[in-house]
């Protein structure tokens, strides 16, 4: 399955870390955020990485070249920061079947495979990893509502008064039908072409979108404190792995 990585962001809230590099190259635990994303996608058997670049795009292209761990990389250019739906359309000609989509400023240690497996079951037109967050934080994200079958019935981008605290996490699977919906999207009040609006168009057209509850954690690295929290969690995970290895060696 192909994997699309949206990595065009400037990361103004991460300055000064992003003064000379794009947001996706900010290091978390000694490695760029984008490398963490690539690792997760390769674990999911991605056979091509379609990377949407924008701000200081040459830095990303020079850093990774045309492959990562043997998986080919194709770059597309979002020339203006007009939103996620606009960014996604830059890869339309490269995508030929169902695909994964990850936001390139997220660190995941979670059940992404459950989302991919649900897409492969052919029961859904899309599947999203979702999580419950504190109500006061919900307005930072795309908020979604679900029915009794676990299907997403509505998505609202960064609402002032969130109807639920269930939010999209930045990992999705789609069929190519999402591109038609992106073409129909009109600019939001923020002046951007929102992916959430394209998703709502899919829902209105009768498409089925399944919500997969997150098991694990993810950090949306938007602020310096988010970067610090992601590093803390990753290092805690490494410490647990080291302890497990030592216990295994002692029992042999």
N, C-alpha and C positions, 0 to 999 in steps of 0.2 A: 504494500500500500504506500502511495506517495504521502509525504508529510509537508505541510506548508507551515513556515515559521515567519511570523510577522515581527520584523526587527528594524523598522524604519524610524523608530522614535528617537527624539533628541534627548529626552530625560532632563528637562529643565529643573525638576524638583530634586535631582541628584547632584546638582552643581555644588562644588567645583569638580566633582568626579567626571562630569561629562563635558567639560570645556574643550578637551582635545580628543574625545572619542565618543562614539554613539553609546546610547544606554546599554545596548546588548553586550558591549565589551567591558562594562564595569565588572570588576572581579568580585566574586563571592567565594570565600574560602580558597583564595589563590587561583581561581579559574574564572574566565568570563561567564556571565549568565548564559550566553548562547551555547557554550560548551555543555553546560548542565542540561539544557533543553535537547541538544543533539544526542546526548547519552541516553536520555529517556526514550527518544524516538527510535534509536537504533535497537534498544532493548525490545521495542515493539515491532521489530523487523521492517522498519521503513526502508524502502528500496531506492528512494530518491528524496533529497532535501530541497525543497523549493523555498528559497529565502528571500523575503521582500525587504529590500534595504532602502534607505533614504538619506537621513542626516549622516554626513561623513561616511558614505557608503564604501569608499575606497579602503577605509581602515578594516572593515569586515572582510572585504574581498581579498585584501592582501594577507590578512591573518589566516584565513581558512583555505584559500585557493579553490580548487575545483572538486575537492572531496574531503570527507571527514571519516576516519576509520574505515576507509574503503568504500564508503557510500557516496555516490556522486552528488554534487551541489550545483543547482541552477539558481542564478540570481535574477530577480526582477526589480525594477526601480519604481518606487512611488515618488513621483517628482514633487508633489505637494502634500503636506500633512492634512488630508481631507477625511480622515476617519478609517475605521477598520474595514468597512464594506468597500470603500474605494481602494484600499490596499489589497484586499483579496482579489479584486478584479484584475490586478496586474498579473496573476498567475493563471487566469482562465484558459489561455491557449495551451498551457503546459499540462493541465490536469485532464486525465482521460478516464477516471473512474472514481469510486469512493475514496476519500482521503481524510487524513488527520490534519487538524489545525491546532497549533499551539501559539500562544502569545509569548514572544521572545524576551519578556521581562519577568517571567515567573519561574520560581524554583519549585519543583515537585518531588515529593517522596510519597507517592499515593498509588491508588489502584487504576492507573490509566488503562491497563490491559482490559479491564471490565468494560470500558467504553468501546474500545476497538472490537472486542468480542461481540458486543451487542449489535454493532453495525454489521458485522459479518453474518449475523443471524437472519438478515433480510427482513426483519419485522419492523424496522424503523427507517425513516428517511434521514434521520440525524440522531446523534446521542451526545449529551453534554455531561461533563463531570460538574456536580454542584455541591455546595456546602452551606450549612447554616452559619451565619456570622452574628455577632452582637448587633442588635437593632440599630444602634447609633453608627455602625460602620456600613450598613447596607447601602446607603446612598452613594458610596464610592464605586459601586459595581453595577453590572447588569443584573437586575432583580427579576426572578422568575416565579411563576405560580404553576402549580401542578394539579392534575385531577387525581381521582382515586386509583387510577391505573399507573401512576408515576409518569404520566406524559405531561410535557410542558404545554401550558395553555396560554401563557402570556409572558412577554419579556419587556421590561422597561429599563431604559438606560439611565443610570444615575438619578433616580427620582428624588425629589425633595422630600416626599412623604412615602417611603416604601410600603407597599401593601403586604409584603412578607419579608422575612430575613433570609430567604433562600436565594443564593447568588450563583452566577456562573463563575467558574474558576479560571478560565483561560485555556481549557483543553476540550476539543470538540471533534466529532467526526461528521462528515457531510457526504451527500451525493452531489453530483454536479448541478443539481437543481438550485443550489444556493446562488449560483452565479446569475441566473435569470432574476432571482429576487433582488440581488444587489444592484442590478441594472435599473430596477424600478424604484429604488429608494430615493427619497427626496431629502435635501439637507435638513438637519435637525435645528433646533433653536441654537445649538452651539455652532452651527455652520458646518457640521460634519455629516458624512454619510455613515450612519450607524449600523453596525452589524446586527444589533438587536432589532432594528426596524426591518432588516431583511429577514430575520428569523420570524418576526411576527407575520410577514407576508407569507412565509412558508406555512405557518400555522393556519392562517386564514384560507389558504388554498387547499386545506385538508391533509397536509403532510403530517406524519407522525414523528414527534421528537421525544425521545426518552431521556429522563433525568436519572443519572447514576450518582448515588450519594457517595461522597468522598470517604475513603478509608485511608487515613494517613494525614499528610499535611501539605500545604503549599504556601509560599510567600510571594505576593505581588511586590516586586522590588521597585517601589515608587519613590521612597524617601530613604535617606541615610540610615534611619533606625530600622527600616525593613531589611536592608542589607545586613546590618548587624544581627538581627534576629535570625535570618536565614543562615548566616555563618554559625551562630550558636547551635542551631538545630542540626546542621550537617555535622558539626564536630561531635555533638552528642551521639549521633548515629555511628560515627567512626569509632567512638569509644566503646559503644555496645558491641560492634563487630569485633574489635580487638579482644574484648573480654571473652566473647564466644569462642574465638580462635584459641585463646590461651586455655580455656576450659576443655576444648576438644583435644588439644595437644597433651594436656595433663592426663586425660583418660586413656590415651593410647598406650 
